[in-house]
Protein backbone atom coordinates (compact mmCIF):
# COMPACT_ATOMS: atom_id res chain seq x y z
CA UNK A 1 0.00 0.00 0.00
CA UNK A 2 1.33 3.44 -0.87
CA UNK A 3 2.45 5.16 2.28
CA UNK A 4 1.82 8.69 3.43
CA UNK A 5 5.39 9.59 2.45
CA UNK A 6 4.26 9.49 -1.17
CA UNK A 7 2.11 12.57 -0.67
CA UNK A 8 3.30 15.74 -2.42
CA UNK A 9 4.51 18.80 -0.60
CA UNK A 10 1.66 20.87 0.79
CA UNK A 11 0.22 23.30 -1.73
CA UNK A 12 -0.54 26.60 -0.07
CA UNK A 13 -3.75 28.24 -1.27
CA UNK A 14 -3.29 31.70 -2.73
CA UNK A 15 -6.48 32.81 -0.96
CA UNK A 16 -8.69 31.40 1.80
CA UNK A 17 -10.81 28.49 0.60
CA UNK A 18 -14.45 29.22 -0.12
CA UNK A 19 -17.29 26.98 0.94
CA UNK A 20 -17.73 26.05 -2.72
CA UNK A 21 -14.19 24.62 -2.73
CA UNK A 22 -15.00 22.37 0.21
CA UNK A 23 -18.24 21.34 -1.45
CA UNK A 24 -16.32 20.28 -4.55
CA UNK A 25 -14.23 17.99 -2.33
CA UNK A 26 -17.39 15.94 -1.85
CA UNK A 27 -17.71 15.16 -5.60
CA UNK A 28 -21.35 16.30 -5.77
CA UNK A 29 -22.01 14.64 -9.16
CA UNK A 30 -20.92 11.26 -7.85
CA UNK A 31 -22.81 11.91 -4.63
CA UNK A 32 -26.03 12.48 -6.57
CA UNK A 33 -25.84 9.00 -8.13
CA UNK A 34 -25.04 7.45 -4.75
CA UNK A 35 -28.01 9.20 -3.15
CA UNK A 36 -30.30 8.11 -5.99
CA UNK A 37 -29.34 4.43 -5.80
CA UNK A 38 -29.43 4.51 -2.00
CA UNK A 39 -32.93 6.01 -2.08
CA UNK A 40 -34.00 3.34 -4.55
CA UNK A 41 -32.79 0.63 -2.19
CA UNK A 42 -34.65 2.22 0.71
CA UNK A 43 -37.93 2.42 -1.24
CA UNK A 44 -37.59 -1.05 -2.77
CA UNK A 45 -37.37 -2.58 0.70
CA UNK A 46 -41.14 -1.97 0.89
CA UNK A 47 -40.94 -1.54 4.65
CA UNK A 48 -42.56 1.36 6.51
CA UNK A 49 -40.00 3.85 7.79
CA UNK A 50 -40.71 7.22 9.35
CA UNK A 51 -40.09 9.94 6.75
CA UNK A 52 -37.70 11.73 9.09
CA UNK A 53 -35.62 8.60 9.66
CA UNK A 54 -35.66 7.91 5.94
CA UNK A 55 -34.33 11.40 5.30
CA UNK A 56 -31.65 10.89 7.95
CA UNK A 57 -30.59 7.63 6.30
CA UNK A 58 -30.27 9.29 2.88
CA UNK A 59 -28.39 12.20 4.47
CA UNK A 60 -25.94 9.76 6.04
CA UNK A 61 -25.41 7.99 2.72
CA UNK A 62 -24.76 11.35 1.03
CA UNK A 63 -22.37 12.54 3.73
CA UNK A 64 -20.57 9.19 3.72
CA UNK A 65 -20.11 9.45 -0.05
CA UNK A 66 -18.76 12.97 0.39
CA UNK A 67 -16.39 11.79 3.10
CA UNK A 68 -15.02 9.09 0.81
CA UNK A 69 -14.51 11.65 -1.95
CA UNK A 70 -12.67 14.06 0.33
CA UNK A 71 -10.32 11.31 1.51
CA UNK A 72 -9.78 10.28 -2.10
CA UNK A 73 -8.91 13.83 -3.16
CA UNK A 74 -6.51 14.21 -0.23
CA UNK A 75 -4.58 11.06 -1.04
CA UNK A 76 -4.68 11.42 -4.83
CA UNK A 77 -3.60 15.07 -4.98
CA UNK A 78 -0.27 14.07 -6.56
CA UNK A 79 -1.77 12.17 -9.48
CA UNK A 80 -4.82 14.45 -9.81
CA UNK A 81 -2.46 17.34 -10.52
CA UNK A 82 -1.04 15.48 -13.54
CA UNK A 83 -4.35 14.69 -15.23
CA UNK A 84 -6.36 17.08 -17.37
CA UNK A 85 -9.64 15.73 -16.05
CA UNK A 86 -8.74 16.26 -12.37
CA UNK A 87 -6.08 18.98 -12.15
CA UNK A 88 -8.71 21.60 -11.33
CA UNK A 89 -9.83 19.78 -8.19
CA UNK A 90 -9.54 21.78 -4.96
CA UNK A 91 -6.38 20.17 -3.53
CA UNK A 92 -4.08 19.95 -6.60
CA UNK A 93 -5.19 23.42 -7.73
CA UNK A 94 -4.22 24.85 -4.34
CA UNK A 95 -7.69 25.99 -3.34
CA UNK A 96 -7.80 23.68 -0.30
CA UNK A 97 -4.91 22.33 1.75
CA UNK A 98 -4.48 18.57 1.85
CA UNK A 99 -4.63 18.52 5.64
CA UNK A 100 -8.00 20.26 5.55
CA UNK A 101 -9.35 17.74 3.01
CA UNK A 102 -8.17 14.90 5.24
CA UNK A 103 -9.75 16.44 8.34
CA UNK A 104 -13.03 16.98 6.51
CA UNK A 105 -13.07 13.41 5.25
CA UNK A 106 -12.45 11.90 8.67
CA UNK A 107 -14.97 14.18 10.39
CA UNK A 108 -17.73 13.45 7.87
CA UNK A 109 -16.99 9.71 8.01
CA UNK A 110 -17.40 9.57 11.78
CA UNK A 111 -20.49 11.78 11.67
CA UNK A 112 -22.29 9.82 8.96
CA UNK A 113 -21.61 6.38 10.42
CA UNK A 114 -22.36 7.45 13.98
CA UNK A 115 -25.62 9.16 13.05
CA UNK A 116 -26.73 6.22 10.89
CA UNK A 117 -26.12 3.79 13.75
CA UNK A 118 -27.77 5.84 16.48
CA UNK A 119 -30.72 7.15 14.48
CA UNK A 120 -31.46 4.28 12.06
CA UNK A 121 -29.76 0.92 12.72
CA UNK A 122 -26.28 -0.51 13.06
CA UNK A 123 -26.43 -2.84 10.05
CA UNK A 124 -26.85 0.17 7.76
CA UNK A 125 -24.09 1.94 9.71
CA UNK A 126 -21.74 -1.02 9.31
CA UNK A 127 -22.35 -1.20 5.56
CA UNK A 128 -21.77 2.56 5.29
CA UNK A 129 -18.52 2.33 7.27
CA UNK A 130 -17.35 -0.58 5.11
CA UNK A 131 -18.13 1.42 1.96
CA UNK A 132 -16.11 4.43 3.13
CA UNK A 133 -13.13 2.32 4.20
CA UNK A 134 -13.21 0.24 1.04
CA UNK A 135 -13.22 3.29 -1.22
CA UNK A 136 -10.75 5.39 0.74
CA UNK A 137 -8.28 2.67 1.74
CA UNK A 138 -8.65 -0.44 -0.43
CA UNK A 139 -9.40 1.34 -3.71
CA UNK A 140 -7.73 4.75 -3.40
CA UNK A 141 -4.60 3.83 -1.45
CA UNK A 142 -3.97 0.38 -2.90
CA UNK A 143 -5.89 -0.87 -5.94
CA UNK A 144 -5.90 2.34 -7.99
CA UNK A 145 -2.10 2.49 -8.17
CA UNK A 146 -1.30 -1.20 -8.27
CA UNK A 147 -3.54 -3.13 -10.70
CA UNK A 148 -5.51 -2.62 -13.92
CA UNK A 149 -8.37 -4.40 -12.13
CA UNK A 150 -8.63 -1.37 -9.84
CA UNK A 151 -12.10 -0.26 -10.90
CA UNK A 152 -13.42 -3.84 -11.12
CA UNK A 153 -12.67 -4.65 -7.49
CA UNK A 154 -12.94 -1.07 -6.29
CA UNK A 155 -16.35 -0.78 -7.92
CA UNK A 156 -17.83 -2.55 -4.91
CA UNK A 157 -17.70 0.71 -2.96
CA UNK A 158 -19.88 2.53 -5.48
CA UNK A 159 -22.24 -0.43 -5.73
CA UNK A 160 -23.18 -0.72 -2.05
CA UNK A 161 -25.58 2.25 -1.51
CA UNK A 162 -28.74 0.27 -2.50
CA UNK A 163 -27.94 -2.32 0.18
CA UNK A 164 -27.33 0.46 2.70
CA UNK A 165 -30.66 2.06 1.86
CA UNK A 166 -32.47 -1.29 2.04
CA UNK A 167 -30.85 -2.10 5.40
CA UNK A 168 -31.82 1.34 6.71
CA UNK A 169 -35.50 0.66 5.96
CA UNK A 170 -35.73 -3.04 6.77
CA UNK A 171 -32.86 -3.79 9.12
CA UNK A 172 -31.83 -6.59 6.76
CA UNK A 173 -30.18 -6.91 3.35
CA UNK A 174 -31.81 -9.81 1.43
CA UNK A 175 -31.00 -11.23 -1.99
CA UNK A 176 -32.79 -8.51 -3.96
CA UNK A 177 -30.77 -5.83 -2.17
CA UNK A 178 -27.55 -7.54 -3.23
CA UNK A 179 -28.90 -8.00 -6.75
CA UNK A 180 -29.08 -4.22 -6.99
CA UNK A 181 -25.49 -4.06 -5.74
CA UNK A 182 -24.47 -6.62 -8.36
CA UNK A 183 -26.05 -4.58 -11.15
CA UNK A 184 -23.92 -1.54 -10.32
CA UNK A 185 -20.84 -3.69 -9.72
CA UNK A 186 -21.07 -5.34 -13.14
CA UNK A 187 -21.92 -2.04 -14.84
CA UNK A 188 -18.77 -0.34 -13.58
CA UNK A 189 -16.04 -1.95 -15.77
CA UNK A 190 -17.67 -1.17 -19.12
CA UNK A 191 -18.56 2.33 -17.95
CA UNK A 192 -15.10 3.32 -16.70
CA UNK A 193 -13.04 1.44 -19.27
CA UNK A 194 -14.99 3.18 -22.05
CA UNK A 195 -14.02 6.48 -20.43
CA UNK A 196 -10.41 5.39 -20.01
CA UNK A 197 -10.11 4.58 -23.72
CA UNK A 198 -10.27 8.27 -24.54
CA UNK A 199 -8.53 9.64 -21.42
CA UNK A 200 -5.62 7.19 -21.49
CA UNK A 201 -3.03 9.93 -21.82
CA UNK A 202 -4.15 11.28 -18.45
CA UNK A 203 -3.68 7.92 -16.77
CA UNK A 204 -0.36 7.29 -18.51
CA UNK A 205 1.06 10.62 -17.32
CA UNK A 206 -0.09 9.97 -13.77
CA UNK A 207 1.21 6.40 -13.70
CA UNK A 208 -2.23 4.95 -12.97
CA UNK A 209 -2.39 1.36 -14.35
CA UNK A 210 -5.75 1.72 -16.05
CA UNK A 211 -6.56 -1.13 -18.42
CA UNK A 212 -5.77 0.62 -21.77
CA UNK A 213 -2.39 1.75 -20.44
CA UNK A 214 -1.38 -1.70 -19.17
CA UNK A 215 -3.10 -4.15 -21.55
CA UNK A 216 -3.73 -1.96 -24.57
CA UNK A 217 -6.86 -0.64 -26.26
CA UNK A 218 -7.79 -3.84 -28.12
CA UNK A 219 -7.75 -5.95 -24.97
CA UNK A 220 -9.75 -3.28 -23.15
CA UNK A 221 -12.42 -3.21 -25.86
CA UNK A 222 -12.65 -7.01 -25.73
CA UNK A 223 -13.06 -6.99 -21.96
CA UNK A 224 -15.71 -4.29 -22.21
CA UNK A 225 -17.75 -6.58 -24.48
CA UNK A 226 -17.30 -9.54 -22.12
CA UNK A 227 -18.45 -7.53 -19.11
CA UNK A 228 -21.34 -6.11 -21.14
CA UNK A 229 -22.50 -9.63 -22.03
CA UNK A 230 -22.42 -10.53 -18.34
CA UNK A 231 -23.98 -7.28 -17.18
CA UNK A 232 -27.11 -7.13 -19.33
CA UNK A 233 -28.64 -10.46 -18.14
CA UNK A 234 -27.96 -9.42 -14.56
CA UNK A 235 -29.69 -6.10 -15.24
CA UNK A 236 -32.74 -8.00 -16.52
CA UNK A 237 -32.80 -10.46 -13.59
CA UNK A 238 -34.79 -8.29 -11.11
CA UNK A 239 -37.85 -8.72 -13.33
CA UNK A 240 -37.82 -12.42 -12.38
CA UNK A 241 -36.96 -12.16 -8.67
CA UNK A 242 -39.96 -10.11 -7.61
CA UNK A 243 -37.96 -6.88 -7.50
CA UNK A 244 -38.92 -5.40 -10.88
CA UNK A 245 -42.15 -5.30 -12.83
CA UNK A 246 -43.28 -4.94 -16.43
CA UNK A 247 -41.91 -1.43 -16.91
CA UNK A 248 -38.58 -2.50 -15.51
CA UNK A 249 -38.42 -5.51 -17.81
CA UNK A 250 -39.11 -3.37 -20.89
CA UNK A 251 -36.44 -0.83 -19.95
CA UNK A 252 -33.89 -3.48 -18.99
CA UNK A 253 -34.36 -5.42 -22.24
CA UNK A 254 -34.56 -2.44 -24.58
CA UNK A 255 -31.71 -0.58 -22.95
CA UNK A 256 -29.67 -3.76 -22.64
CA UNK A 257 -29.94 -4.34 -26.38
CA UNK A 258 -28.66 -0.83 -27.08
CA UNK A 259 -25.87 -1.34 -24.54
CA UNK A 260 -24.71 -4.50 -26.31
CA UNK A 261 -24.87 -2.90 -29.75
CA UNK A 262 -22.72 0.00 -28.53
CA UNK A 263 -20.24 -2.42 -26.90
CA UNK A 264 -20.01 -4.39 -30.16
CA UNK A 265 -19.47 -1.21 -32.17
CA UNK A 266 -16.76 -0.22 -29.72
CA UNK A 267 -15.07 -3.61 -30.15
CA UNK A 268 -14.94 -3.09 -33.91
CA UNK A 269 -13.61 0.45 -33.60
CA UNK A 270 -10.07 1.70 -33.09
CA UNK A 271 -10.87 3.70 -29.97
CA UNK A 272 -7.88 4.10 -27.70
CA UNK A 273 -5.34 2.73 -30.18
CA UNK A 274 -2.97 5.60 -29.47
CA UNK A 275 -2.00 6.54 -25.93
CA UNK A 276 -3.34 10.05 -26.22
CA UNK A 277 -6.14 12.31 -25.06
CA UNK A 278 -8.53 12.73 -27.99
CA UNK A 279 -10.94 15.09 -26.25
CA UNK A 280 -11.80 18.53 -27.56
CA UNK A 281 -12.39 21.53 -25.32
CA UNK A 282 -15.98 20.41 -24.67
CA UNK A 283 -15.17 18.21 -21.67
CA UNK A 284 -15.67 14.47 -21.35
CA UNK A 285 -18.32 14.30 -24.05
CA UNK A 286 -16.52 16.31 -26.71
CA UNK A 287 -14.16 13.93 -28.49
CA UNK A 288 -12.62 13.43 -31.91
CA UNK A 289 -14.07 10.92 -34.35
CA UNK A 290 -11.79 8.02 -33.34
CA UNK A 291 -13.11 8.07 -29.78
CA UNK A 292 -16.82 8.52 -30.41
CA UNK A 293 -17.71 4.84 -29.99
CA UNK A 294 -16.07 4.85 -26.55
CA UNK A 295 -17.79 8.14 -25.68
CA UNK A 296 -21.17 6.81 -26.82
CA UNK A 297 -20.97 3.72 -24.61
CA UNK A 298 -19.76 5.77 -21.66
CA UNK A 299 -22.63 8.26 -22.03
CA UNK A 300 -25.32 5.64 -22.62
CA UNK A 301 -24.14 3.56 -19.67
CA UNK A 302 -25.08 6.43 -17.37
CA UNK A 303 -28.52 6.78 -18.95
CA UNK A 304 -29.12 3.02 -18.79
CA UNK A 305 -28.18 2.65 -15.13
CA UNK A 306 -30.28 5.67 -14.18
CA UNK A 307 -33.25 4.27 -16.13
CA UNK A 308 -33.02 0.89 -14.42
CA UNK A 309 -33.06 2.37 -10.94
CA UNK A 310 -35.67 4.98 -11.86
CA UNK A 311 -37.96 2.16 -13.01
CA UNK A 312 -37.49 0.25 -9.77
CA UNK A 313 -38.04 3.39 -7.72
CA UNK A 314 -41.20 4.33 -9.59
CA UNK A 315 -42.70 0.82 -9.49
CA UNK A 316 -42.21 0.44 -5.75
CA UNK A 317 -43.20 4.00 -4.92
CA UNK A 318 -46.44 3.58 -6.90
CA UNK A 319 -47.09 0.10 -5.55
CA UNK A 320 -46.98 -1.57 -8.94
CA UNK A 321 -46.81 -5.34 -8.72
CA UNK A 322 -43.97 -7.53 -9.93
CA UNK A 323 -44.35 -9.80 -12.94
ZAPAKOL-556740 format. One line per 2 residues: number of its first residue (from 1); for each residue x, y, z of C-alpha. Coordinates in nm, 3 decimals, padded with zeros to 5 digits. Last residue first. Example, Ala and Ser with C-alpha at 12.3 -4.5 7.8 and 13.67 -1.06 7.14 Angstrom:
2
2	01.367:-00.106:00.714  01.230:-00.450:00.780;
This chain:
323
323	-04.435:-00.980:-01.294  -04.397:-00.753:-00.993;
321	-04.681:-00.534:-00.872  -04.698:-00.157:-00.894;
319	-04.709:00.010:-00.555  -04.644:00.358:-00.690;
317	-04.320:00.400:-00.492  -04.221:00.044:-00.575;
315	-04.270:00.082:-00.949  -04.120:00.433:-00.959;
313	-03.804:00.339:-00.772  -03.749:00.025:-00.977;
311	-03.796:00.216:-01.301  -03.567:00.498:-01.186;
309	-03.306:00.237:-01.094  -03.302:00.089:-01.442;
307	-03.325:00.427:-01.613  -03.028:00.567:-01.418;
305	-02.818:00.265:-01.513  -02.912:00.302:-01.879;
303	-02.852:00.678:-01.895  -02.508:00.643:-01.737;
301	-02.414:00.356:-01.967  -02.532:00.564:-02.262;
299	-02.263:00.826:-02.203  -01.976:00.577:-02.166;
297	-02.097:00.372:-02.461  -02.117:00.681:-02.682;
295	-01.779:00.814:-02.568  -01.607:00.485:-02.655;
293	-01.771:00.484:-02.999  -01.682:00.852:-03.041;
291	-01.311:00.807:-02.978  -01.179:00.802:-03.334;
289	-01.407:01.092:-03.435  -01.262:01.343:-03.191;
287	-01.416:01.393:-02.849  -01.652:01.631:-02.671;
285	-01.832:01.430:-02.405  -01.567:01.447:-02.135;
283	-01.517:01.821:-02.167  -01.598:02.041:-02.467;
281	-01.239:02.153:-02.532  -01.180:01.853:-02.756;
279	-01.094:01.509:-02.625  -00.853:01.273:-02.799;
277	-00.614:01.231:-02.506  -00.334:01.005:-02.622;
275	-00.200:00.654:-02.593  -00.297:00.560:-02.947;
273	-00.534:00.273:-03.018  -00.788:00.410:-02.770;
271	-01.087:00.370:-02.997  -01.007:00.170:-03.309;
269	-01.361:00.045:-03.360  -01.494:-00.309:-03.391;
267	-01.507:-00.361:-03.015  -01.676:-00.022:-02.972;
265	-01.947:-00.121:-03.217  -02.001:-00.439:-03.016;
263	-02.024:-00.242:-02.690  -02.272:00.000:-02.853;
261	-02.487:-00.290:-02.975  -02.471:-00.450:-02.631;
259	-02.587:-00.134:-02.454  -02.866:-00.083:-02.708;
257	-02.994:-00.434:-02.638  -02.967:-00.376:-02.264;
255	-03.171:-00.058:-02.295  -03.456:-00.244:-02.458;
253	-03.436:-00.542:-02.224  -03.389:-00.348:-01.899;
251	-03.644:-00.083:-01.995  -03.911:-00.337:-02.089;
249	-03.842:-00.551:-01.781  -03.858:-00.250:-01.551;
247	-04.191:-00.143:-01.691  -04.328:-00.494:-01.643;
245	-04.215:-00.530:-01.283  -03.892:-00.540:-01.088;
243	-03.796:-00.688:-00.750  -03.996:-01.011:-00.761;
241	-03.696:-01.216:-00.867  -03.782:-01.242:-01.238;
239	-03.785:-00.872:-01.333  -03.479:-00.829:-01.111;
237	-03.280:-01.046:-01.359  -03.274:-00.800:-01.652;
235	-02.969:-00.610:-01.524  -02.796:-00.942:-01.456;
233	-02.864:-01.046:-01.814  -02.711:-00.713:-01.933;
231	-02.398:-00.728:-01.718  -02.242:-01.053:-01.834;
229	-02.250:-00.963:-02.203  -02.134:-00.611:-02.114;
227	-01.845:-00.753:-01.911  -01.730:-00.954:-02.212;
225	-01.775:-00.658:-02.448  -01.571:-00.429:-02.221;
223	-01.306:-00.699:-02.196  -01.265:-00.701:-02.573;
221	-01.242:-00.321:-02.586  -00.975:-00.328:-02.315;
219	-00.775:-00.595:-02.497  -00.779:-00.384:-02.812;
217	-00.686:-00.064:-02.626  -00.373:-00.196:-02.457;
215	-00.310:-00.415:-02.155  -00.138:-00.170:-01.917;
213	-00.239:00.175:-02.044  -00.577:00.062:-02.177;
211	-00.656:-00.113:-01.842  -00.575:00.172:-01.605;
209	-00.239:00.136:-01.435  -00.223:00.495:-01.297;
207	00.121:00.640:-01.370  -00.009:00.997:-01.377;
205	00.106:01.062:-01.732  -00.036:00.729:-01.851;
203	-00.368:00.792:-01.677  -00.415:01.128:-01.845;
201	-00.303:00.993:-02.182  -00.562:00.719:-02.149;
199	-00.853:00.964:-02.142  -01.027:00.827:-02.454;
197	-01.011:00.458:-02.372  -01.041:00.539:-02.001;
195	-01.402:00.648:-02.043  -01.499:00.318:-02.205;
193	-01.304:00.144:-01.927  -01.510:00.332:-01.670;
191	-01.856:00.233:-01.795  -01.767:-00.117:-01.912;
189	-01.604:-00.195:-01.577  -01.877:-00.034:-01.358;
187	-02.192:-00.204:-01.484  -02.107:-00.534:-01.314;
185	-02.084:-00.369:-00.972  -02.392:-00.154:-01.032;
183	-02.605:-00.458:-01.115  -02.447:-00.662:-00.836;
181	-02.549:-00.406:-00.574  -02.908:-00.422:-00.699;
179	-02.890:-00.800:-00.675  -02.755:-00.754:-00.323;
177	-03.077:-00.583:-00.217  -03.279:-00.851:-00.396;
175	-03.100:-01.123:-00.199  -03.181:-00.981:00.143;
173	-03.018:-00.691:00.335  -03.183:-00.659:00.676;
171	-03.286:-00.379:00.912  -03.573:-00.304:00.677;
169	-03.550:00.066:00.596  -03.182:00.134:00.671;
167	-03.085:-00.210:00.540  -03.247:-00.129:00.204;
165	-03.066:00.206:00.186  -02.733:00.046:00.270;
163	-02.794:-00.232:00.018  -02.874:00.027:-00.250;
161	-02.558:00.225:-00.151  -02.318:-00.072:-00.205;
159	-02.224:-00.043:-00.573  -01.988:00.253:-00.548;
157	-01.770:00.071:-00.296  -01.783:-00.255:-00.491;
155	-01.635:-00.078:-00.792  -01.294:-00.107:-00.629;
153	-01.267:-00.465:-00.749  -01.342:-00.384:-01.112;
151	-01.210:-00.026:-01.090  -00.863:-00.137:-00.984;
149	-00.837:-00.440:-01.213  -00.551:-00.262:-01.392;
147	-00.354:-00.313:-01.070  -00.130:-00.120:-00.827;
145	-00.210:00.249:-00.817  -00.590:00.234:-00.799;
143	-00.589:-00.087:-00.594  -00.397:00.038:-00.290;
141	-00.460:00.383:-00.145  -00.773:00.475:-00.340;
139	-00.940:00.134:-00.371  -00.865:-00.044:-00.043;
137	-00.828:00.267:00.174  -01.075:00.539:00.074;
135	-01.322:00.329:-00.122  -01.321:00.024:00.104;
133	-01.313:00.232:00.420  -01.611:00.443:00.313;
131	-01.813:00.142:00.196  -01.735:-00.058:00.511;
129	-01.852:00.233:00.727  -02.177:00.256:00.529;
127	-02.235:-00.120:00.556  -02.174:-00.102:00.931;
125	-02.409:00.194:00.971  -02.685:00.017:00.776;
123	-02.643:-00.284:01.005  -02.628:-00.051:01.306;
121	-02.976:00.092:01.272  -03.146:00.428:01.206;
119	-03.072:00.715:01.448  -02.777:00.584:01.648;
117	-02.612:00.379:01.375  -02.673:00.622:01.089;
115	-02.562:00.916:01.305  -02.236:00.745:01.398;
113	-02.161:00.638:01.042  -02.229:00.982:00.896;
111	-02.049:01.178:01.167  -01.740:00.957:01.178;
109	-01.699:00.971:00.801  -01.773:01.345:00.787;
107	-01.497:01.418:01.039  -01.245:01.190:00.867;
105	-01.307:01.341:00.525  -01.303:01.698:00.651;
103	-00.975:01.644:00.834  -00.817:01.490:00.524;
101	-00.935:01.774:00.301  -00.800:02.026:00.555;
99	-00.463:01.852:00.564  -00.448:01.857:00.185;
97	-00.491:02.233:00.175  -00.780:02.368:-00.030;
95	-00.769:02.599:-00.334  -00.422:02.485:-00.434;
93	-00.519:02.342:-00.773  -00.408:01.995:-00.660;
91	-00.638:02.017:-00.353  -00.954:02.178:-00.496;
89	-00.983:01.978:-00.819  -00.871:02.160:-01.133;
87	-00.608:01.898:-01.215  -00.874:01.626:-01.237;
85	-00.964:01.573:-01.605  -00.636:01.708:-01.737;
83	-00.435:01.469:-01.523  -00.104:01.548:-01.354;
81	-00.246:01.734:-01.052  -00.482:01.445:-00.981;
79	-00.177:01.217:-00.948  -00.027:01.407:-00.656;
77	-00.360:01.507:-00.498  -00.468:01.142:-00.483;
75	-00.458:01.106:-00.104  -00.651:01.421:-00.023;
73	-00.891:01.383:-00.316  -00.978:01.028:-00.210;
71	-01.032:01.131:00.151  -01.267:01.406:00.033;
69	-01.451:01.165:-00.195  -01.502:00.909:00.081;
67	-01.639:01.179:00.310  -01.876:01.297:00.039;
65	-02.011:00.945:-00.005  -02.057:00.919:00.372;
63	-02.237:01.254:00.373  -02.476:01.135:00.103;
61	-02.541:00.799:00.272  -02.594:00.976:00.604;
59	-02.839:01.220:00.447  -03.027:00.929:00.288;
57	-03.059:00.763:00.630  -03.165:01.089:00.795;
55	-03.433:01.140:00.530  -03.566:00.791:00.594;
53	-03.562:00.860:00.966  -03.770:01.173:00.909;
51	-04.009:00.994:00.675  -04.071:00.722:00.935;
49	-04.000:00.385:00.779  -04.256:00.136:00.651;
47	-04.094:-00.154:00.465  -04.114:-00.197:00.089;
45	-03.737:-00.258:00.070  -03.759:-00.105:-00.277;
43	-03.793:00.242:-00.124  -03.465:00.222:00.071;
41	-03.279:00.063:-00.219  -03.400:00.334:-00.455;
39	-03.293:00.601:-00.208  -02.943:00.451:-00.200;
37	-02.934:00.443:-00.580  -03.030:00.811:-00.599;
35	-02.801:00.920:-00.315  -02.504:00.745:-00.475;
33	-02.584:00.900:-00.813  -02.603:01.248:-00.657;
31	-02.281:01.191:-00.463  -02.092:01.126:-00.785;
29	-02.201:01.464:-00.916  -02.135:01.630:-00.577;
27	-01.771:01.516:-00.560  -01.739:01.594:-00.185;
25	-01.423:01.799:-00.233  -01.632:02.028:-00.455;
23	-01.824:02.134:-00.145  -01.500:02.237:00.021;
21	-01.419:02.462:-00.273  -01.773:02.605:-00.272;
19	-01.729:02.698:00.094  -01.445:02.922:-00.012;
17	-01.081:02.849:00.060  -00.869:03.140:00.180;
15	-00.648:03.281:-00.096  -00.329:03.170:-00.273;
13	-00.375:02.824:-00.127  -00.054:02.660:-00.007;
11	00.022:02.330:-00.173  00.166:02.087:00.079;
9	00.451:01.880:-00.060  00.330:01.574:-00.242;
7	00.211:01.257:-00.067  00.426:00.949:-00.117;
5	00.539:00.959:00.245  00.182:00.869:00.343;
3	00.245:00.516:00.228  00.133:00.344:-00.087;
1	00.000:00.000:00.000;
